[in-house]
Every structure is written in structure tokens, then in C-alpha cells.
């Protein structure tokens, strides 16, 4: 980390700040608030939609920006779009067709609205977690909505996800970036889009250098972000790749590892 003090905290949501019941513990909330009193803001960086993530920002009193869709969209908590990057429409069409041919569940996002072919169990699970409800529009409806899509989400069995990620990366090389965000979720975004890039751009606007950022995460879409920050902290429940990329490993999400890291490096440090 060097000798620089932490001036900005950037955190993933699910499995990092938000527990398995989709709640933020009082201990984690207090850590955010105590850090804010010292002038150290917390920024949420998530694969979730902005409308799903911003309610957590409001709950913990975060003001400023929320990084959503794995970095494709950065919006203020008041809703202003600060940065946006979308998949090319022809790429969206090709990825959708590829998923349809293999009967994978896939959902897309346009204008912070959620669309899928039909309401399957995968759709219900996603809606329950995000508290956002989508619209079943059929395959034709999905293919008619290919403009300004920040991200596609494919849901596959956990035991197949590694092979399917390799397959998608080979199939859409140079057209899309493919990453894992949960045991069964595959995120597909425009090449170069990442939480890391959005984090660094936001920090630069605030006059904060990478060495002054502490980033926390647990999944594959957090690896680059942890590497780019001055201090990358993996949760105790993080996958091995995240722990390898991190500077240190804190307690698990269920043990309030976020609060522990903030105490250690911001409140006490």
C-alpha cells in the first residue's frame, strides 16, 4: 500500500458489504458513517443495476456516485449519469442468439429496466435479491432491445460456469469482456469496461490517486479492482482468485469483514 493514507473506500455489494440475506449489518453501516466523518467516502461498485444498488447507498448515507453494471454506468445517487459505456447492438444480438441456441437463461438491461424471455426460477431469484422486477418480452422482444445495453447476464449451473466462461471468451473475443460475479452468474460487458476503470476515473475527478484507495471484494469481477487500488482487500469468503489478487484478506462478509478492514486502515490507521 505504501505510506499514503486511505482517502476513498470502494466496495462490492453482495458477499462484501451485503450479507446472504441481502442486508447491511449495523456494524458495516457504522464503519461507513465513521469513515465519512473523517472525510473518507465509501463508493459502491457492483454488477447490479443502479436502481438496485442505489437503495443501499441511501440506506448507509452514501452521497456521490454509484458504480453499477460492473463499471458500465456511473451515476450520482440523485440519478445523474456521470459515465456510460454500452455493448455494440450487433454484439448484444449475437450473444443473445448464442444463449438462446443453448437454452441458457439470459437477461438484459436498457434504461435501468430489466428484460428476459420468460419468468423462470432464475428470474425470480434475481428479482428477489435485487428487489427489481423485470418484464418477460420473449426472444423477439429481447432482440428488439439491443441499443444502449450496458450489460448482459447469463445464468448457468455452477458446475459448468468455468467452461462456459471460457467458451464465451473464445466466441466473443475482442467484442465483449466476460467475467463471473457469483457461483452461477456470468456478466458480459463492452471490452475495457470494469469496476477498476470506473473506480480510477472517479478517483481522478476527486483528486485521489490509486494509492489512496482501499477496494474490497469477493468475486471474479472484483479482481482487477483490487489490483488497481492502493490496498486491495479480499473478503474471507472470497474465491481464490480474489484472495490471490488482494494485498490482504479480512474476515468474511458474515463476520463483518468490511467493518474490520475499515477500522484497521481508516478509523485506526
Backbone bond lengths (Angstrom), bond angles and torsions (degrees), N, CA, C in turn:
res aa  C-N    CA-C-N  psi(-1)  N-CA   C-N-CA  omega(-1)  CA-C   N-CA-C  phi
1 X - - - 1.461 - - 1.509 111.33 -
2 X 1.346 118.84 -25.35 1.453 119.55 -175.97 1.514 110.32 82.22
3 X 1.338 116.67 -162.55 1.451 120.74 -174.88 1.522 113.00 -101.80
4 X 1.327 118.15 -0.13 1.456 120.30 -177.94 1.522 110.82 -71.73
5 X 1.303 116.10 145.06 1.457 120.36 176.43 1.527 109.57 -82.01
6 X 1.314 116.75 157.22 1.462 121.89 179.17 1.523 109.33 -77.62
7 X 1.333 116.60 126.39 1.459 122.07 179.37 1.521 112.73 -116.16
8 X 1.347 117.05 -8.88 1.460 120.69 177.79 1.526 109.38 -153.19
9 X 1.326 115.80 136.07 1.463 122.98 176.17 1.522 107.13 -107.90
10 X 1.326 116.63 130.22 1.462 121.17 176.51 1.523 107.31 -122.67
11 X 1.318 116.17 123.08 1.467 119.30 -173.68 1.513 113.26 -130.41
12 X 1.301 114.88 139.23 1.455 122.77 167.41 1.537 107.79 -66.13
13 X 1.325 116.09 163.17 1.468 119.54 177.79 1.530 112.00 -95.27
14 X 1.328 116.58 -80.04 1.463 120.98 -171.33 1.523 112.31 -64.96
15 X 1.308 115.48 126.17 1.452 120.95 -179.31 1.513 114.01 81.65
16 X 1.327 116.20 0.77 1.466 121.17 -179.81 1.524 110.30 -126.54
17 X 1.325 116.43 -68.02 1.466 121.02 176.64 1.530 110.99 -93.95
18 X 1.327 115.85 -31.07 1.473 122.69 -175.57 1.523 109.10 -108.24
19 X 1.331 116.50 130.44 1.461 120.75 -175.15 1.529 112.81 -83.20
20 X 1.309 116.16 -174.69 1.461 121.90 -175.60 1.529 112.50 -65.15
21 X 1.328 116.91 -20.32 1.465 121.04 176.85 1.518 111.27 -92.83
22 X 1.347 116.88 9.62 1.467 124.13 -179.57 1.524 112.05 62.69
23 X 1.338 115.16 36.82 1.461 121.81 178.45 1.525 110.21 -119.15
24 X 1.336 116.10 153.06 1.459 121.64 171.10 1.520 106.83 -103.14
25 X 1.307 116.80 123.88 1.463 120.43 -177.70 1.518 110.93 -67.66
26 X 1.313 116.36 157.35 1.464 120.85 177.33 1.525 110.62 -62.11
27 X 1.333 116.26 -34.23 1.463 120.05 178.96 1.525 111.01 -63.26
28 X 1.330 116.64 -42.69 1.457 120.07 177.98 1.525 111.81 -68.40
29 X 1.331 116.29 -40.32 1.464 119.98 177.24 1.525 111.00 -59.87
30 X 1.309 116.19 -44.80 1.461 120.32 -179.51 1.522 111.58 -63.42
31 X 1.325 116.51 -36.90 1.472 120.06 179.02 1.519 110.46 -63.27
32 X 1.333 116.98 -42.07 1.472 120.96 177.19 1.519 110.34 -61.04
33 X 1.320 116.37 -45.11 1.466 120.71 -176.50 1.522 112.18 -69.03
34 X 1.328 117.29 -39.57 1.465 120.13 178.80 1.524 110.99 -67.67
35 X 1.319 116.99 -37.31 1.465 120.29 176.93 1.523 110.21 -65.26
36 X 1.335 116.38 -39.97 1.473 120.28 179.16 1.520 111.45 -62.10
37 X 1.327 116.92 -35.52 1.464 120.34 178.31 1.521 111.48 -63.37
38 X 1.331 116.23 -26.17 1.463 121.14 178.58 1.526 111.54 -90.60
39 X 1.345 115.65 4.98 1.456 119.77 179.45 1.513 114.17 83.94
40 X 1.329 117.17 16.53 1.466 121.38 179.86 1.536 108.34 -108.38
41 X 1.332 118.02 105.32 1.467 120.62 -177.44 1.520 112.07 -78.94
42 X 1.324 115.71 156.33 1.460 122.32 173.70 1.520 108.60 -110.45
43 X 1.319 116.01 130.08 1.463 122.61 178.58 1.524 108.26 -114.28
44 X 1.318 116.62 131.94 1.461 121.62 176.49 1.523 108.70 -86.68
45 X 1.335 116.45 131.67 1.467 122.63 175.98 1.521 107.53 -128.59
46 X 1.313 117.12 113.14 1.459 121.10 -169.15 1.520 112.09 -142.47
47 X 1.311 115.47 160.85 1.451 120.57 170.98 1.517 111.70 -80.89
48 X 1.311 116.72 -11.89 1.465 120.70 -178.28 1.530 112.32 -66.24
49 X 1.327 115.07 164.40 1.462 122.23 171.20 1.522 109.13 -65.49
50 X 1.327 116.31 155.45 1.458 119.20 178.35 1.526 110.76 -59.70
51 X 1.331 117.14 -45.16 1.466 120.30 -176.69 1.510 112.45 -63.06
52 X 1.331 117.37 -26.23 1.458 121.18 176.68 1.520 111.13 -81.13
53 X 1.337 116.38 -36.94 1.471 120.46 -176.92 1.519 113.14 -79.46
54 X 1.326 117.21 -34.40 1.467 119.56 -171.11 1.524 111.92 -66.11
55 X 1.322 117.42 -26.32 1.468 118.35 178.98 1.526 111.18 -65.90
56 X 1.342 116.62 -31.34 1.458 119.03 175.69 1.524 110.51 -71.66
57 X 1.327 116.33 -38.55 1.465 120.05 176.97 1.525 110.22 -60.20
58 X 1.312 116.44 -42.40 1.466 120.99 179.30 1.526 111.00 -67.18
59 X 1.321 115.93 -37.31 1.468 120.77 -178.65 1.529 111.74 -63.17
60 X 1.325 116.78 -38.52 1.463 119.76 -177.89 1.530 112.33 -97.44
61 X 1.331 116.68 3.44 1.456 119.76 175.07 1.516 114.76 79.89
62 X 1.351 117.11 22.19 1.464 120.29 177.27 1.519 109.59 -73.88
63 X 1.314 115.96 130.13 1.457 120.68 175.26 1.520 108.33 -118.47
64 X 1.327 116.51 143.59 1.455 119.08 -179.86 1.503 110.50 123.95
65 X 1.344 117.52 -122.28 1.454 121.01 -171.89 1.523 112.22 -115.81
66 X 1.336 114.66 152.62 1.455 122.86 173.25 1.525 107.08 -124.45
67 X 1.330 116.42 126.19 1.461 122.24 176.02 1.523 107.34 -91.47
68 X 1.331 116.96 118.49 1.465 120.64 -177.31 1.525 110.56 -125.25
69 X 1.328 115.73 175.46 1.469 121.69 -179.75 1.529 111.52 50.99
70 X 1.318 117.11 39.64 1.463 122.21 178.80 1.522 113.16 60.84
71 X 1.320 116.36 27.74 1.454 119.99 177.23 1.513 114.23 103.14
72 X 1.327 117.84 -5.52 1.459 120.06 -179.17 1.525 112.23 -70.15
73 X 1.326 116.58 -30.07 1.462 121.02 179.87 1.524 109.21 -128.32
74 X 1.329 115.72 133.80 1.462 121.85 170.50 1.518 106.12 -122.53
75 X 1.324 115.62 120.55 1.470 120.74 -179.32 1.512 109.24 -130.25
76 X 1.310 114.38 150.50 1.457 118.88 174.35 1.514 108.42 -72.26
77 X 1.314 116.09 162.75 1.464 119.29 178.48 1.519 111.19 -65.47
78 X 1.321 117.51 -18.71 1.465 120.95 176.55 1.523 111.89 -85.91
79 X 1.342 117.38 -6.60 1.460 120.96 174.60 1.515 116.26 109.09
80 X 1.334 118.39 -7.05 1.466 120.83 -179.06 1.529 110.02 -69.19
81 X 1.340 116.72 131.34 1.458 121.16 177.69 1.527 108.75 -78.84
82 X 1.330 116.10 118.58 1.461 121.68 -178.87 1.524 111.55 -95.88
83 X 1.327 117.37 -27.96 1.463 122.54 177.79 1.523 108.16 -160.45
84 X 1.335 116.15 146.01 1.463 119.91 -179.74 1.524 109.98 -150.39
85 X 1.325 116.24 142.01 1.457 122.35 177.45 1.524 108.26 -143.52
86 X 1.328 116.25 125.56 1.458 120.42 -173.21 1.531 112.17 -117.34
87 X 1.317 115.13 151.99 1.454 121.01 171.67 1.531 109.22 -64.37
88 X 1.332 116.97 146.97 1.459 120.47 174.27 1.530 108.76 -65.32
89 X 1.349 118.03 137.14 1.468 119.98 -177.84 1.518 114.13 -53.55
90 X 1.343 117.54 -38.87 1.461 119.31 -179.24 1.524 111.47 -68.09
91 X 1.335 116.41 -29.62 1.463 119.97 176.93 1.525 109.94 -71.33
92 X 1.333 116.18 -42.14 1.471 119.99 176.39 1.524 109.66 -57.01
93 X 1.319 116.39 -45.61 1.463 120.91 -179.25 1.530 111.12 -61.53
94 X 1.324 116.80 -43.00 1.462 120.78 -178.48 1.532 111.62 -68.26
95 X 1.324 116.49 -42.36 1.463 119.26 179.38 1.528 110.63 -64.74
96 X 1.326 116.21 -43.20 1.466 119.54 178.09 1.528 110.56 -59.51
97 X 1.322 116.71 -46.80 1.461 120.26 179.70 1.517 111.92 -60.74
98 X 1.312 116.08 -39.16 1.462 121.52 179.31 1.531 110.04 -64.35
99 X 1.325 116.75 -43.64 1.469 121.10 179.07 1.524 111.62 -67.85
100 X 1.338 116.43 -41.18 1.466 119.93 179.30 1.528 110.71 -60.75
101 X 1.337 116.81 -42.05 1.456 121.37 -177.20 1.525 111.91 -63.42
102 X 1.336 116.56 -23.76 1.462 121.25 -177.92 1.525 112.02 -106.33
103 X 1.327 116.02 5.22 1.467 122.29 178.70 1.521 112.83 58.99
104 X 1.342 116.25 33.73 1.455 120.79 173.92 1.520 108.95 -83.16
105 X 1.321 115.80 146.34 1.473 118.79 172.02 1.527 108.01 -74.12
106 X 1.321 116.70 129.91 1.465 121.20 178.78 1.528 108.31 -138.75
107 X 1.320 115.57 141.68 1.463 119.89 175.85 1.519 109.50 -132.74
108 X 1.332 115.07 152.01 1.455 120.33 -179.22 1.523 109.43 -127.97
109 X 1.329 114.31 170.22 1.463 121.23 -174.98 1.522 108.71 -135.97
110 X 1.309 116.14 130.30 1.468 121.50 175.87 1.524 107.43 -138.64
111 X 1.324 116.45 124.96 1.460 118.88 179.72 1.509 113.57 60.20
112 X 1.329 116.68 33.40 1.465 124.15 -178.26 1.530 112.33 62.16
113 X 1.340 115.34 26.31 1.462 121.63 171.72 1.517 108.28 -111.75
114 X 1.310 116.53 152.29 1.456 123.70 -173.80 1.529 110.58 -109.19
115 X 1.354 115.64 133.77 1.464 121.10 -179.44 1.525 110.60 -132.27
116 X 1.344 115.31 144.78 1.463 121.48 173.78 1.522 108.18 -149.00
117 X 1.323 116.17 169.50 1.462 120.43 -176.91 1.521 110.50 -68.15
118 X 1.314 116.18 -52.14 1.464 121.86 178.63 1.521 109.12 -150.05
119 X 1.308 116.17 159.04 1.467 120.13 -177.18 1.518 109.74 -80.00
120 X 1.321 115.05 95.80 1.462 121.81 177.42 1.527 108.74 -96.69
121 X 1.325 115.69 -178.69 1.459 120.04 177.10 1.527 110.80 -62.41
122 X 1.326 117.18 -35.94 1.466 120.61 177.48 1.521 110.98 -61.37
123 X 1.316 116.69 -40.59 1.464 120.81 178.34 1.524 110.52 -65.12
124 X 1.320 117.25 -42.23 1.465 121.16 -179.27 1.530 111.20 -64.12
125 X 1.327 116.33 -40.61 1.469 120.06 179.15 1.524 110.33 -64.39
126 X 1.326 116.76 -44.18 1.462 120.63 179.33 1.533 110.42 -62.23
127 X 1.312 116.91 -44.99 1.458 120.98 -178.73 1.526 111.52 -63.78
128 X 1.316 116.84 -40.13 1.466 120.52 179.32 1.525 110.84 -63.49
129 X 1.329 116.36 -38.35 1.460 120.40 -178.77 1.520 112.05 -74.06
130 X 1.324 116.33 -41.70 1.470 120.65 -173.91 1.520 113.52 -88.46
131 X 1.331 116.52 -17.67 1.468 122.16 -174.35 1.534 111.15 60.88
132 X 1.326 115.18 26.87 1.458 122.93 175.54 1.521 107.16 -120.77
133 X 1.321 117.23 135.48 1.455 120.55 -176.24 1.517 110.86 -112.69
134 X 1.338 114.29 130.22 1.447 120.53 -174.61 1.511 113.01 -93.61
135 X 1.338 114.20 -173.52 1.461 121.44 -179.17 1.523 108.99 -127.26
136 X 1.321 116.19 128.92 1.463 121.28 176.22 1.524 108.04 -82.16
137 X 1.330 117.04 117.96 1.474 120.70 -173.97 1.526 112.50 -122.93
138 X 1.341 117.68 4.57 1.454 119.85 -178.93 1.522 111.86 73.43
139 X 1.316 115.52 170.12 1.464 118.66 -179.20 1.523 111.25 -63.95
140 X 1.330 116.15 -40.37 1.463 119.56 179.14 1.519 111.94 -61.47
141 X 1.319 115.94 -40.31 1.458 120.14 179.11 1.514 112.18 -66.42
142 X 1.324 116.53 -35.73 1.465 120.11 176.46 1.526 110.11 -65.76
143 X 1.333 116.47 -45.63 1.464 120.84 -178.28 1.524 112.78 -69.40
144 X 1.322 116.75 -18.59 1.464 120.76 177.10 1.522 111.84 -84.31
145 X 1.332 116.54 -7.77 1.469 121.52 -178.03 1.533 109.43 -119.72
146 X 1.296 116.82 74.56 1.461 120.93 -176.37 1.527 112.91 -114.10
147 X 1.326 118.16 -3.50 1.464 120.95 -179.67 1.524 110.87 -93.54
148 X 1.333 115.30 142.28 1.462 123.07 178.17 1.532 111.52 54.14
149 X 1.326 115.01 49.59 1.465 122.68 174.60 1.527 107.55 -99.62
150 X 1.327 119.24 111.30 1.458 120.28 -179.23 1.523 113.65 -75.90
151 X 1.354 116.21 -24.97 1.463 119.46 -173.80 1.512 110.46 -161.73
152 X 1.324 115.92 147.72 1.454 122.84 166.79 1.519 107.91 -114.67
153 X 1.309 116.36 145.08 1.462 121.49 178.52 1.519 108.85 -122.05
154 X 1.334 116.01 125.11 1.457 122.05 176.84 1.530 107.81 -112.36
155 X 1.316 116.32 134.52 1.464 121.63 179.47 1.523 108.64 -113.52
156 X 1.331 115.31 124.30 1.471 121.22 -177.57 1.524 109.24 -135.76
157 X 1.334 118.55 165.44 1.472 120.32 176.79 1.528 111.26 -60.65
158 X 1.318 116.24 141.71 1.465 121.16 -177.39 1.526 112.26 -57.32
159 X 1.327 117.04 -36.99 1.456 119.52 -177.12 1.533 112.81 -71.84
160 X 1.333 117.32 -13.05 1.468 121.18 -179.23 1.526 112.82 -107.04
161 X 1.322 117.94 -7.22 1.457 120.01 -167.38 1.524 113.41 -63.56
162 X 1.309 118.66 -39.87 1.470 120.20 -178.23 1.529 110.83 -62.56
163 X 1.325 116.65 -43.78 1.464 120.19 179.54 1.524 111.17 -66.68
164 X 1.338 117.45 -39.16 1.460 120.65 -178.49 1.526 110.86 -69.87
165 X 1.325 117.47 -36.68 1.465 120.06 175.82 1.526 110.21 -61.36
166 X 1.331 117.40 -44.27 1.473 120.39 177.48 1.533 110.70 -61.51
167 X 1.314 115.62 -40.93 1.464 120.81 179.63 1.530 110.96 -62.29
168 X 1.312 116.42 -46.88 1.465 120.32 -179.28 1.526 111.67 -66.79
169 X 1.323 117.29 -39.12 1.464 119.95 178.59 1.521 111.07 -63.21
170 X 1.318 116.71 -39.15 1.460 120.05 177.91 1.528 111.53 -69.55
171 X 1.322 116.00 -40.78 1.457 121.25 -176.42 1.526 111.95 -69.60
172 X 1.331 117.38 -36.44 1.465 121.17 -174.05 1.528 112.29 -118.29
173 X 1.309 114.90 32.87 1.463 121.70 177.54 1.530 110.10 -55.69
174 X 1.329 116.02 132.32 1.476 123.73 179.83 1.529 113.93 70.77
175 X 1.331 117.69 -1.27 1.465 120.93 178.92 1.529 111.86 -109.45
176 X 1.331 116.04 -25.07 1.464 120.32 -178.16 1.518 109.08 -157.88
177 X 1.318 116.12 153.59 1.460 122.05 171.60 1.523 107.90 -100.84
178 X 1.315 115.74 136.22 1.468 122.21 -175.02 1.517 108.76 -122.06
179 X 1.329 117.01 130.81 1.467 120.35 -178.59 1.524 110.99 -148.94
180 X 1.299 115.85 161.53 1.470 122.61 179.12 1.518 109.40 -98.36
181 X 1.341 116.22 135.83 1.464 119.63 178.67 1.526 113.12 -120.95
182 X 1.312 117.14 -7.59 1.473 121.88 176.07 1.525 106.45 -160.85
183 X 1.315 118.46 174.67 1.472 118.71 -179.33 1.523 114.26 -56.75
184 X 1.344 118.31 -23.40 1.470 120.28 -177.21 1.534 114.03 -126.71
185 X 1.326 118.79 -0.06 1.459 122.01 -175.00 1.526 111.94 -103.66
186 X 1.332 115.58 130.99 1.458 122.95 174.23 1.524 108.37 -115.51
187 X 1.327 116.57 124.63 1.458 122.85 -178.64 1.530 109.21 -102.08
188 X 1.321 116.69 135.70 1.462 122.05 -179.21 1.523 108.80 -126.45
189 X 1.331 116.45 119.78 1.467 122.24 -176.41 1.524 110.14 -133.27
190 X 1.315 115.68 172.51 1.456 121.58 177.58 1.535 109.75 -62.97
191 X 1.340 118.74 145.29 1.462 120.32 178.44 1.530 111.90 -53.98
192 X 1.318 115.62 134.89 1.458 120.75 178.58 1.511 114.49 91.09
193 X 1.328 117.01 -15.31 1.469 120.33 178.86 1.520 108.75 -75.07
194 X 1.318 116.27 133.85 1.463 120.23 177.56 1.518 109.53 -164.55
195 X 1.309 115.20 160.13 1.460 119.91 172.65 1.524 109.82 -59.39
196 X 1.339 116.14 -38.07 1.464 120.82 -177.63 1.515 111.68 -60.60
197 X 1.335 116.44 -49.42 1.462 119.95 -178.30 1.527 110.96 -62.40
198 X 1.338 116.90 -43.07 1.465 120.12 179.38 1.528 110.60 -64.87
199 X 1.318 116.54 -40.33 1.467 121.44 178.94 1.523 111.26 -60.72
200 X 1.330 116.99 -47.27 1.461 120.81 -177.30 1.526 111.42 -67.49
201 X 1.335 117.30 -37.72 1.471 120.40 178.21 1.524 110.65 -65.30
202 X 1.328 115.85 -41.49 1.462 120.04 179.43 1.522 110.93 -66.25
203 X 1.323 116.34 -41.92 1.464 120.59 178.67 1.525 111.13 -62.13
204 X 1.324 116.55 -42.56 1.469 120.30 -179.47 1.522 111.11 -60.23
205 X 1.342 116.52 -41.34 1.469 120.50 178.16 1.525 111.64 -61.95
206 X 1.327 116.10 -26.84 1.463 120.79 -178.54 1.527 112.38 -95.60
207 X 1.339 116.18 3.91 1.462 119.62 -179.83 1.509 113.51 73.30
208 X 1.320 116.25 27.55 1.463 122.35 -179.05 1.512 108.84 -110.59
209 X 1.320 117.37 130.92 1.472 121.49 179.41 1.523 109.51 -90.91
210 X 1.340 117.33 159.36 1.472 119.93 -176.99 1.521 114.10 -53.83
211 X 1.334 116.97 -36.25 1.452 119.88 -178.62 1.514 114.41 -65.43
212 X 1.339 116.25 -12.34 1.467 121.07 -179.66 1.533 112.29 -100.22
213 X 1.338 116.52 10.49 1.464 121.55 -178.73 1.521 110.31 -107.48
214 X 1.338 116.48 134.61 1.460 121.46 166.89 1.522 107.49 -108.55
215 X 1.340 116.97 122.94 1.456 121.89 178.89 1.517 109.72 -115.14
216 X 1.326 116.15 141.11 1.464 121.77 -178.09 1.521 109.87 -128.40
217 X 1.355 116.53 140.36 1.451 119.69 178.72 1.517 112.53 -166.87
218 X 1.338 114.58 177.72 1.471 119.33 -176.49 1.517 114.79 -140.00
219 X 1.352 118.03 -13.59 1.466 120.08 -173.00 1.525 112.33 -119.84
220 X 1.338 115.09 175.24 1.451 120.63 -175.85 1.509 114.60 -58.48
221 X 1.335 117.14 -31.66 1.464 119.43 179.66 1.526 112.76 -77.69
222 X 1.339 116.77 3.28 1.470 121.20 176.70 1.526 112.72 -103.62
223 X 1.322 117.53 -9.90 1.471 120.85 -173.46 1.521 112.09 -57.32
224 X 1.324 116.68 -53.04 1.467 120.37 -177.65 1.522 111.15 -62.31
225 X 1.328 117.00 -36.95 1.458 121.10 -179.87 1.524 111.23 -64.11
226 X 1.315 117.09 -42.89 1.465 120.37 179.57 1.525 111.18 -66.60
227 X 1.320 116.46 -36.96 1.458 119.86 178.46 1.530 112.06 -68.53
228 X 1.334 116.38 -33.43 1.466 120.81 -176.16 1.524 112.75 -78.45
229 X 1.327 117.25 -23.29 1.463 121.01 -177.87 1.521 110.73 -80.25
230 X 1.318 115.56 156.59 1.455 119.85 175.50 1.512 111.61 -61.61
231 X 1.326 116.15 -35.62 1.463 121.73 177.35 1.522 108.19 -132.77
232 X 1.314 116.21 111.25 1.455 121.38 176.78 1.510 109.96 -99.58
233 X 1.330 116.52 123.64 1.466 121.65 -176.83 1.526 109.68 -117.18
234 X 1.307 116.61 120.99 1.461 121.98 176.04 1.523 109.21 -92.88
235 X 1.315 115.52 141.61 1.451 120.00 175.24 1.530 109.76 -72.45
236 X 1.321 116.10 155.68 1.462 119.77 177.83 1.512 112.49 -60.54
237 X 1.325 117.37 -25.89 1.457 123.20 179.50 1.524 112.88 -92.75
238 X 1.335 117.58 6.33 1.465 121.51 -177.44 1.527 111.46 -66.26
239 X 1.335 114.65 155.45 1.461 119.28 174.80 1.534 108.64 -71.15
240 X 1.339 118.36 158.84 1.465 121.16 -176.32 1.524 114.69 -53.60
241 X 1.327 118.25 -39.66 1.468 120.77 -177.95 1.515 111.56 -61.71
242 X 1.329 117.44 -34.74 1.462 121.40 179.19 1.522 110.13 -71.61
243 X 1.321 116.70 -42.59 1.464 119.82 178.84 1.527 111.19 -63.20
244 X 1.326 116.14 -36.43 1.464 120.05 178.47 1.522 111.62 -67.79
245 X 1.327 116.75 -33.57 1.467 121.17 -178.50 1.527 112.62 -79.72
246 X 1.326 117.11 -19.15 1.464 121.71 -172.94 1.519 112.49 -82.78
247 X 1.329 114.76 159.19 1.463 121.43 173.29 1.521 110.77 -80.74
248 X 1.336 115.49 -28.56 1.457 119.21 176.55 1.517 109.78 -157.38
249 X 1.318 115.26 165.01 1.467 122.17 179.72 1.521 108.19 -117.28
250 X 1.322 116.41 129.36 1.464 121.45 178.79 1.529 109.36 -99.75
251 X 1.310 117.02 -169.15 1.461 121.54 176.78 1.530 109.60 -68.63
252 X 1.316 116.38 170.30 1.460 120.38 179.14 1.527 110.52 -71.26
253 X 1.318 114.91 166.98 1.467 120.09 177.33 1.525 110.59 -58.88
254 X 1.321 117.16 -43.58 1.461 120.79 -177.61 1.528 111.73 -67.18
255 X 1.343 116.13 -19.30 1.472 121.02 177.50 1.535 111.63 -99.11
256 X 1.334 116.29 14.26 1.467 121.89 179.05 1.529 112.74 62.27
257 X 1.331 114.48 45.22 1.457 119.54 178.36 1.510 113.74 -60.76
258 X 1.328 117.27 -31.08 1.465 120.66 176.29 1.527 109.92 -59.12
259 X 1.323 116.55 -51.65 1.466 120.81 -178.76 1.519 110.90 -61.90
260 X 1.325 116.76 -37.71 1.462 120.34 179.56 1.526 111.04 -62.46
261 X 1.329 117.12 -42.68 1.468 120.87 179.69 1.517 111.73 -68.36
262 X 1.329 117.04 -38.14 1.469 120.31 178.64 1.522 110.50 -66.56
263 X 1.324 116.83 -42.32 1.470 119.81 176.75 1.525 110.99 -59.01
264 X 1.315 114.96 -46.34 1.468 120.26 -175.01 1.525 112.55 -66.79
265 X 1.312 117.58 -43.05 1.465 119.89 -170.36 1.526 115.00 -105.71
266 X 1.315 117.53 -12.41 1.478 119.62 -179.56 1.520 111.00 -120.25
267 X 1.316 117.06 -56.12 1.455 120.08 -173.47 1.532 111.70 -72.83
268 X 1.328 116.36 -40.66 1.468 119.85 179.20 1.526 112.09 -97.70
269 X 1.345 115.63 -29.32 1.452 119.45 -177.83 1.515 113.56 -72.37
